[in-house]
Amino acid sequence: MQIADLGKYTDNIVAALKRIVSVPSPTGYTARAAREICAMLSECGYKAEITNRGNVLCRLGGEGEPLILAAHFDTLGGIVRALKPKGRVRMTSVGGLALGSYEAENCTLFTRGGTTIGGTLQMIEASSHVAGAALSEKKRTTDEMEVVLDCGATTPEELSSLGVAAGDFIAFDPRFTEADGGYIKSRFLDDKASCAVLIAYAQALSAGDVPAPSRAIWLLFTSHEEVGTGAASGLPDATEFLSVDMGCVGADLGCTERMVSVCVADGGGPYDYGMVTRMKQICEENKLPYALDVYPHYGSDAGAAVRAGYHMRNGCIGPGVYASHGYERTHREGLLATLRLVAGYAALAPRGIYDGE
Ligand SMILES: [Zn+2]
């Protein structure tokens, strides 16, 4: 299976990524981002629908043995738990924020009345000149942190009068940066980088730059992955499910930001042996920079689908992402390698259950 170079699509991936990360979408507050993804698919000629659960589903064409290619567009974030004295906000995390990385990050609070208020997640008693050495010794947990809103409120009552209430969602600034050397830094590369890869795949398919799929292909963009239920419902019939999610970088893992990672097993156990083996073959035949890895603390939508009872083989790949759930970094080469692997796998004739060929 020879895959076209597709290098010209790297800029498309980066542009799509920049566009998607600019739309806030903490899990539970994803409707606007879902509409944005529908619009991006529509711009390259595909009709997408938003499911009951808030996922985006799009049939790209092809016939037989359906393959679902999935990425998630929900992100980590926060919810207002309580209004505090001094007009501060107590936040509950949405998903597994690496809170040390989120200290002093700017954010936006969305009231249910439709207003937005900027703010910053800070330690309680955030000034070194007031807290002294105790500040650096404190644990970075939501019990020790609070959101300081830029609205002048000094009491809970004043916050209420501005429409702020328990249950309001908080989104953090992505700080998207095209850095030197081809690196891309942003929060929420997990998994908006892979959303951008799948949109670039749709663009390349629409333009005839990748082979027509050898089977029915569905794109699925999920809205609840960070809480474990992204692909747990509302899936079309399929024989295979490929999560395109972030690849882990660190410790003794082989993947770097410049590679596509093929996950062999994660916290939910091993992925399908045949899918992994075929993807490895595609990487080798096309000299894609890749690594096979085992992720120690990880789960994906592919695992969520199987746990929910969907009877399909599953796999998980993605661009290497450094400092995941913190301030993340990937590389243009890893994004392109992921696109080429997706294109190669979708073009491969389905071969059913692995028989050790
Ligand atoms: Zn993810």
Boltz pocket constraint, residues with backbone or C-beta under 6 A from the ligand:
constraints:
  - pocket:
      binder: B
      contacts: [[A, 72], [A, 190], [A, 191], [A, 225], [A, 245], [A, 246], [A, 299]]
      max_distance: 6.0
